[in-house]
Amino acid sequence: MPVFFDTNIMAQSSFKQYLRSLRWTPIPVGVGLALIAFQQFRHTRKREAARLGQVDPCDCLADEWEVEAYKLLPLRQFSKAWGWVNGLELPEWSRKSVLGLYVRTFGCNMAEAEVEDLGKYRCLSELFRRSLKEGARPIDPSAALVSPADGKIMSFGTVNCGALDQVKGVSYSLRKFLGPNCWSAGGPMVVTKRDDDDCFHRTCLSDGENNALYQCVVYLAPGDYHRFHSCVDWKVAFRRHFPGELLSVNPSIAAWVRDLFVLNERVSYVGKWKYGFFSMTAVGATNVGSIQVYFDEELKTNDASTRKTVFRDKYFDDRLVELSRGSAFGEFNLGSTIVLVFEAPKGTKACVEVGQQVRMGQALFRIPHSYVGKTLDETQHQGPQR
């Protein structure tokens, strides 16, 4: 009986094997940008078709070779160069015109800045990291969890079987995003099956009967307030730094590149709040190689010495970091993404919609009334809700 082969599939497989065998070196920026522009044009048309229900959202994702080509761009070098430009001190006579152009282009609201006069900012970096007037971001007292930053909601909801939503219809692995679980018992990884996402999911829960894992992604655009804050009262016990890539986290790229947040450089802080597990991750991006966390002076991002490591861990055993809701946490240069993954009682309700613009301190989630004000110990001893 004759056997027929799909030559198209065989050709694609051979091409992928050939790509993997190549020794990758950076390509000229112009060539890479032209390639990305072409692929984004194709992707935009596919996304529109997906929105109309004509194709599946997963069909709009980039092929493996496209992602590899994107990674060939010298994005780290470009981000370092951008950081150098940001830090250049501008002559006083040019500040209002140069910085004013940025403010108008990205719609920055300087009326709420602590320093409104553009002439007082010595460089672009100081403008990006500007502080706000007292009371400009009130904290919603009725919310269990508030937004850590100004930005746009990219996704939110429950974590299902260890899968997080990157955008609607596109998910990525919680296990790959946070790495091996060594915080539950403060020792080695507690998951024996390394490829079992659901098993990893369960190890993050302190009360699997009454609680569930939830997630929320907030994207900070270039014109947003660039500092981020604690969104709950919690204790930080552990930090994990993944060197990773510096791909763009713009929503259009997030809908195109599978596992974008797993690929990118990121810093995850893990600890406990009154309902159990809590993590807050700052994700780096193109032109955002620098992530600063105020209580973690040892953190160095976009550092050549850490690129070959998968991740680096740090425990705060000697000085457990306690943060209150709304307290200053850190800052980005330009803009990026915050990913929240946390444990909360089942039935916890989101107060936002995908695509909604939020401000730091605005309510993101509310806990069922019967749980409000209770400690973690009280909820663990309480039976399941009827």
Secondary structure, DSSP 8 states (H G I E B T S, - for coil): ------HHHHHHHHHHHHHHHS------HHHHHHHHHHHHHHHHHHHHHHHTTSS-GGGGS--HHHHHHHHTS-HHHHHHHHHHHHTS---HHHHHHHHHHHHHHHT--GGGBS---GGG--SHHHHHT--B-TTSS---TT-SEE-SSSEEEEEEEE-BTTEEEEETTEEEEHHHHH-S--SSSSSS---S-TT-HHHHHHHT-S-TTTEEEEEEEEE--TTS--EEE-SS-EEEEEEEEE--B-----HHHHTTSTTHHHHB-EEEEEEEETTEEEEEEEE-BTTB--EEETT-TT---S-GGGTTSS-EEEE--TT-EEE-TT-EEEEESS--EEEEEEEEETT-EE---TT-EE-TT-EEEE--GGGTT--HHHHHHS----
